[in-house]
Amino acid sequence: MNVIQKSYYQSLMLGIKVLMNILPIPKPLLLSGAGSTSTLLELVANSQGRRVFLVSDKTLSKLGIVRSVEKQLLDQGCDVIVYDEVEPDPSERLIDQMVILASQSKAEVVLALGGGSVIDAAKIVAILSGTTKRVSQITGVLKVWRQNLPLYVLPTTAGTGSEVTMTSVITMSNGLKKPAVSPVLVPMAAALDAELMLGLPAPITAATGMDSLTHAIEAYLSTHANKETDDYAISAIKLIFKNLPIAYQNGSDIQARQAMVNASTYAGLAFNKAIVGYVHAIAHQLGAIYHVPHGLANAIVLPYVLDFYSDTCVERLSELAIAIGITGDTQQALSQGFISAVRDLCKTLDIPTVVKELKEADLQRICELALKEAHNLYPVPKYMSKQECLTILGRLKENNL
């Protein structure tokens, strides 16, 4: 990257920073703990609309969770239209179909019950229902300014933090992931109820938890970080290092589960303004091309990007080390200690160190797409060259036979 390119991207990020500082970003009403699901459903039932478009997925339907929520709404006099066909990394085509169905059914309220993919899809439905617009018209930054239907959220994973963010990520018809970013994508209310997560399989617990950790770390290292986002990020990181191994080993530990869902929300509030970085830029391509689950992709990529940042972010990484109880004589030792702690956590959670799907023939394309995404959208603390990106991708592919 030459000086002119770097100056251009820095100017672009400065403009985004100014915009983020003056943009009013709402925060949803957050209900937390035992009974919060029932309380949220009472809010939905007592809202101005009584026709509820319930968005979920087949897994939660098979577990009976969708039916339980539907029944509670029916018992309170609501009409419920269930859509339980959201897939991981929801596509532009799928969401367009959901919008049409919600419009035809004259939905008055949208309720998301699920993980990040479900919530992201529901966000777009709430924006576009009752309009003639399509998904392709609202991807990008501040392309939409009105939420046509109120949105309520019941997260069932502790990972994306989508219940508090103004972002929805969509897989477009060309296979690439694109965000829609606007304050109107923030839900009205969410219930942070660990009881919905007690049956979550250990690998999903690990991947979604590492997704939250990535959000918090990238937000803390961002050049857009401020006192508020730092506080949220550090709170999330401390909770995750303490509670994720417990939730992974014992999925029925309700206290660890509740701590993780709180951490996910804190991390979401951190990156809502501070944004993310190269980990997400690379992980998005792995998800789009190979369908690697987003949280898992972040978890695999994170240590390698931290290695890349290690010479530039010594002070910030050392602060994170101190926050989780690491000791050291110098900032450099603390910084390296934190990166080692991230690797140790990944090992504890059985996170692989390589992406088995990664193909040599795709490296150049992944590199170009990742750098384009990062440099145009993310306030990274250090700019990555094409060769540096390819080196990281090569490490992700090492021993991948």
C-alpha positions in Angstrom: 0.0 0.0 0.0 1.5 3.3 -1.0 1.2 6.6 0.9 -1.6 8.0 -1.3 -3.7 4.9 -0.8 -3.1 4.9 3.0 -4.0 8.6 3.2 -7.2 7.9 1.3 -8.3 5.1 3.6 -7.3 7.1 6.7 -9.4 10.0 5.5 -12.3 7.7 4.8 -12.1 6.3 8.3 -11.9 9.8 9.8 -15.1 10.7 8.0 -16.8 7.5 9.3 -15.6 8.3 12.8 -17.1 11.8 12.7 -20.3 10.4 11.4 -20.4 7.7 14.1 -19.9 10.3 16.8 -22.8 12.5 15.7 -25.1 9.7 14.6 -27.8 9.0 17.2 -27.6 5.2 17.8 -30.5 3.9 19.9 -30.1 1.2 22.5 -32.8 -1.4 22.9 -34.6 -2.2 26.1 -32.7 -5.1 27.5 -34.4 -7.7 29.8 -32.1 -10.1 31.5 -32.2 -13.3 33.4 -34.8 -15.9 34.4 -38.3 -15.0 33.2 -37.0 -12.4 30.7 -38.4 -14.3 27.7 -41.9 -14.3 29.2 -41.6 -10.6 29.9 -40.5 -9.8 26.4 -43.4 -11.8 25.0 -45.8 -9.8 27.1 -44.3 -6.7 25.6 -44.9 -8.1 22.1 -48.5 -9.0 22.9 -49.2 -5.6 24.4 -47.6 -3.7 21.5 -49.8 -1.9 19.0 -49.6 -4.8 16.6 -51.1 -8.2 17.3 -50.0 -10.1 14.1 -46.6 -11.4 14.9 -44.1 -12.6 12.2 -42.0 -15.1 14.2 -38.6 -15.7 12.5 -36.6 -18.7 13.5 -34.9 -21.8 12.1 -35.6 -25.6 11.8 -33.3 -26.6 14.6 -35.2 -24.5 17.1 -38.5 -25.8 15.7 -37.3 -29.4 16.2 -36.3 -28.7 19.8 -39.8 -27.4 20.4 -38.6 -23.9 21.3 -40.5 -22.2 18.4 -43.7 -23.9 19.4 -43.3 -22.9 23.0 -42.9 -19.2 22.1 -45.7 -19.4 19.6 -48.1 -20.9 22.2 -47.3 -18.1 24.7 -48.1 -15.5 22.1 -51.3 -17.3 21.1 -52.4 -17.5 24.7 -52.1 -13.8 24.9 -54.3 -13.2 21.9 -51.8 -12.7 19.2 -52.0 -14.0 15.6 -48.7 -15.7 14.8 -47.1 -16.3 11.4 -44.2 -18.7 11.8 -41.2 -18.6 9.4 -38.6 -21.2 10.5 -36.6 -21.6 7.4 -33.7 -19.2 8.0 -30.4 -20.8 7.2 -26.8 -19.9 8.3 -25.6 -16.8 6.4 -29.0 -15.8 5.1 -29.1 -15.1 1.4 -30.5 -12.1 -0.4 -33.0 -14.3 -2.2 -34.2 -15.9 1.1 -34.7 -12.5 2.8 -36.6 -11.1 -0.2 -39.0 -14.0 0.0 -39.4 -13.4 3.8 -40.2 -9.8 3.1 -42.9 -10.8 0.6 -44.4 -13.3 3.0 -44.5 -10.8 5.9 -46.1 -8.2 3.7 -48.7 -10.6 2.3 -49.6 -11.8 5.8 -50.0 -8.2 7.0 -47.5 -8.7 9.8 -47.5 -5.9 12.4 -44.6 -7.0 14.6 -41.4 -9.0 13.9 -40.0 -11.3 16.6 -36.6 -13.0 16.0 -35.9 -16.2 17.9 -32.5 -17.5 17.1 -28.8 -16.7 16.6 -27.2 -14.1 14.5 -28.4 -15.3 11.1 -32.0 -15.3 12.3 -31.7 -11.9 13.9 -30.0 -10.4 10.9 -32.7 -11.7 8.6 -35.5 -10.4 10.9 -33.9 -7.0 10.9 -34.2 -6.7 7.2 -37.8 -8.0 7.3 -38.7 -5.3 9.8 -37.2 -2.6 7.5 -38.6 -3.7 4.2 -42.0 -5.3 5.0 -44.8 -3.4 3.4 -42.5 -1.7 0.9 -41.5 -2.5 -2.7 -37.8 -2.3 -1.9 -35.4 -5.3 -2.2 -32.4 -6.3 -0.1 -30.0 -5.1 -2.8 -31.3 -1.6 -2.4 -30.5 -1.2 1.2 -27.1 -2.8 1.7 -24.3 -0.4 2.5 -24.0 2.4 5.1 -27.1 4.5 5.9 -29.1 3.4 2.9 -32.3 3.1 5.0 -33.8 5.4 7.6 -37.2 3.9 8.6 -38.2 0.7 10.4 -41.6 -0.2 9.1 -42.3 -2.8 11.8 -41.2 -3.0 15.4 -38.6 -5.7 16.0 -38.2 -7.7 19.2 -35.4 -10.3 19.7 -34.8 -13.5 21.7 -31.2 -14.5 21.1 -30.5 -18.2 21.4 -26.7 -18.0 21.1 -24.2 -15.8 22.9 -22.1 -14.6 20.0 -23.1 -12.0 17.5 -24.5 -9.3 19.8 -26.9 -8.6 16.9 -29.6 -7.8 19.5 -28.0 -4.4 20.1 -26.2 -3.6 16.8 -27.2 -1.5 13.8 -25.8 -4.0 11.4 -27.2 -6.9 9.4 -24.9 -9.1 7.2 -26.4 -10.6 4.1 -25.0 -13.1 1.6 -25.7 -11.5 -1.8 -26.6 -13.4 -5.0 -22.9 -13.2 -6.1 -21.9 -15.1 -3.0 -20.3 -12.1 -1.3 -21.3 -10.9 2.2 -22.5 -7.3 2.5 -23.6 -5.4 5.5 -26.6 -3.1 5.9 -25.8 -0.5 8.5 -28.3 2.0 9.9 -29.6 3.0 13.4 -33.1 1.8 12.4 -31.7 -1.8 12.4 -31.4 -1.7 16.2 -34.3 -3.8 17.7 -36.8 -2.2 20.1 -36.2 -4.8 22.9 -34.4 -8.0 23.6 -34.4 -10.7 26.3 -31.0 -12.0 27.4 -32.2 -15.3 28.7 -29.6 -18.0 29.4 -32.4 -20.6 29.7 -32.7 -20.5 25.9 -29.1 -21.6 25.5 -28.9 -24.5 27.9 -29.2 -27.1 25.1 -26.6 -25.4 22.9 -24.0 -28.0 21.7 -20.4 -27.4 22.9 -18.9 -26.7 19.5 -21.5 -23.9 18.9 -21.0 -22.6 22.4 -17.2 -22.3 21.6 -17.6 -20.7 18.2 -20.2 -18.2 19.2 -18.3 -17.3 22.3 -15.2 -16.7 20.3 -17.3 -14.5 17.9 -18.1 -12.3 20.9 -14.4 -12.3 22.0 -13.4 -11.2 18.5 -15.9 -8.4 18.5 -14.6 -7.1 21.8 -10.9 -7.4 20.9 -11.3 -5.8 17.5 -13.4 -3.0 19.0 -10.7 -2.4 21.6 -7.9 -2.2 19.0 -9.9 0.0 16.6 -8.8 3.5 16.0 -12.4 4.5 16.6 -12.4 3.1 20.2 -13.4 5.5 22.9 -14.0 5.3 26.7 -17.5 3.9 26.3 -16.6 1.2 23.8 -13.4 0.4 25.8 -15.5 -0.2 29.0 -17.9 -2.5 27.1 -15.1 -4.4 25.4 -13.0 -5.0 28.6 -16.2 -6.1 30.4 -16.9 -8.6 27.6 -13.4 -9.9 27.4 -13.1 -10.5 31.2 -16.5 -12.4 31.2 -15.5 -14.5 28.2 -12.2 -15.7 29.5 -13.7 -16.6 32.8 -17.0 -18.2 31.7 -16.6 -19.6 28.1 -14.5 -22.6 29.2 -17.1 -23.3 31.9 -20.1 -23.1 29.5 -18.2 -25.2 27.0 -17.4 -28.0 29.5 -20.8 -27.8 31.3 -23.5 -26.4 29.1 -26.1 -26.6 31.9 -24.2 -24.1 34.0 -26.8 -21.3 34.0 -24.5 -18.7 35.6 -21.8 -19.2 33.0 -24.5 -19.1 30.2 -25.9 -15.9 31.6 -22.5 -14.3 31.8 -21.8 -15.3 28.2 -25.0 -13.8 26.9 -24.2 -10.6 28.8 -20.7 -10.6 27.3 -22.1 -11.0 23.8 -24.3 -7.9 24.3 -21.4 -5.9 25.8 -19.2 -6.9 22.8 -22.0 -5.9 20.4 -22.3 -2.5 22.1 -18.5 -2.1 21.8 -18.2 -2.8 18.1 -21.5 -0.9 17.2 -19.4 2.3 17.3 -15.8 1.1 17.3 -16.4 -1.4 14.4 -14.3 -4.5 13.7 -11.2 -5.2 11.6 -9.1 -7.7 9.6 -10.4 -10.8 11.5 -13.9 -10.2 10.3 -12.7 -9.2 6.8 -11.0 -12.5 6.3 -13.7 -14.5 8.1 -16.4 -13.1 5.9 -14.7 -14.5 2.8 -14.2 -17.9 4.4 -17.9 -18.0 5.2 -19.0 -16.8 1.8 -16.8 -19.1 -0.2 -16.6 -22.3 2.0 -19.6 -21.7 4.3 -17.4 -21.9 7.4 -19.6 -20.8 10.3 -18.8 -17.1 11.1 -17.9 -17.6 14.8 -15.6 -20.5 14.0 -13.9 -18.6 11.1 -13.3 -15.6 13.5 -11.9 -18.0 16.2 -9.4 -19.6 13.7 -8.3 -16.3 12.2 -8.1 -14.2 15.4 -4.7 -15.4 16.8 -3.0 -14.8 13.4 -4.3 -11.3 13.1 -3.2 -10.5 16.6 0.3 -11.7 15.7 0.2 -9.2 12.8 -0.9 -6.4 15.2 1.6 -7.3 17.9 4.3 -4.7 17.0 1.8 -1.9 16.6 -0.8 -2.5 19.4 1.6 -3.4 22.3 0.1 -0.9 24.8 -3.5 -1.8 24.0 -2.8 -5.6 24.1 -0.9 -5.2 27.3 -4.0 -3.5 28.8 -6.1 -6.4 27.9 -3.6 -8.8 29.4 -3.8 -6.9 32.7 -7.6 -7.0 32.5 -7.6 -10.8 32.5 -5.0 -11.2 35.2 -1.8 -11.8 33.2 1.3 -10.4 34.8 4.6 -9.3 33.1 7.5 -7.0 33.6 7.1 -5.1 30.3 4.3 -4.1 27.9 5.8 -6.4 25.3 5.7 -9.4 27.6 2.1 -8.6 28.6 1.1 -8.1 25.0 2.6 -11.5 24.0 1.0 -13.0 27.1 -2.5 -11.9 25.9 -2.0 -13.4 22.4 -0.8 -16.6 24.0 -3.9 -16.6 26.3 -6.1 -16.3 23.2 -4.4 -19.3 21.7 -4.7 -21.3 24.9 -8.4 -20.5 25.0 -8.8 -21.7 21.5 -7.0 -24.9 22.4 -9.2 -25.4 25.4 -12.3 -25.0 23.2 -10.9 -27.4 20.5 -10.8 -24.7 17.9 -8.7 -25.8 14.9 -5.7 -23.8 13.8 -6.3 -24.2 10.1 -9.3 -23.9 7.7 -9.5 -27.4 6.2 -11.6 -26.1 3.2 -9.1 -23.5 2.2 -7.7 -24.0 -1.4 -4.5 -22.6 -2.8 -6.4 -21.4 -5.9 -8.6 -19.2 -3.8 -6.0 -17.4 -1.8 -5.6 -14.4 -4.1 -9.3 -13.8 -4.4 -9.8 -14.1 -0.7 -7.0 -11.7 -0.1 -8.3 -9.1 -2.5 -11.9 -9.3 -1.1 -10.7 -9.2 2.5 -8.5 -6.1 2.0 -11.2 -4.3 0.0 -13.7 -4.9 2.8 -11.3 -3.9 5.6 -9.9 -0.8 4.0 -13.2 0.6 3.0 -15.2 -0.2 6.1 -12.9 -0.9 9.2 -10.7 1.5 11.3 -7.9 -0.9 11.6 -4.9 0.0 13.8 -2.3 -1.1 11.2 -2.7 -1.5 7.5 -2.1 -4.9 6.0 -0.4 -5.4 2.6 -1.4 -7.9 0.1 1.7 -10.0 0.9 1.0 -9.9 4.6 -2.6 -11.0 4.0 -1.4 -13.9 1.8 1.1 -14.9 4.6 -1.8 -15.1 7.1 -3.9 -17.1 4.6 -0.9 -19.4 4.0 -0.7 -20.1 7.8 -4.4 -20.9 7.8 -3.7 -23.4 5.1 -0.5 -25.0 6.5 -0.7 -28.8 6.9 -4.1 -28.6 5.3 -3.9 -31.7 3.1 
